Amino acid sequence: MGLTNLNSTHLSSAKITAAQDAISALENALAEITTNLSAEERKRYGSINEQNKLFVNKVYDYSQSQPNLKSPEVDWDEFNRDYSSRNSMEGMISRLESLITRMNNAKTLHDYDNYQSALVEYSFSTYKAGTSAPGFENKYKDLKQFFLKNSTSTAPPEEKK
């Protein structure tokens, strides 16, 4: 028999509501800074790569350690605010991505558990339909559509009647 109930930890309704409220609070807290870029804008502005991050960090370091070498043509107050904001956002994004990965892992285990239980139910319905138990023939036919012969699914082998 395969492994089942790989994740039997479930959030209570209160915790689900609390998590949804926390997400709403986060969305509200960040609403003023979040921006929707068009595909064209995203392409135009691009993404700063690791080499360019190192460059920006080095410019920041020079501005802090040797302010007498700073260009007067740069708005350094804005540069510092941008630098601080991007560092804060990078940290939050990293934490959120980690949380999303862990939530996806938990969901994957719940999906697996559901699928394994559904396969057991299908096998039971196949068996009961073979015994002419009332109602199971229609249920079996309805479930059988998910296991067509041309399908690449991992359908359980049908029992011989």
Protein Blocks (a to p, Z undefined) as FASTA:
>chain_A
ZZehkblcdcdfklmmmmmmmmmmmmmmmmmmpccddfklmmmnopadfklmmmmmmmmm
mmmmmmmlpcfkbcfklmmmmmmmmmmmmmmmmmmmmmmmmmmmmmmmmmmmmmmmmmmm
mmmmmmmmmnopghklmmmmmmmmmmcfkbcbfcdcdddZZ
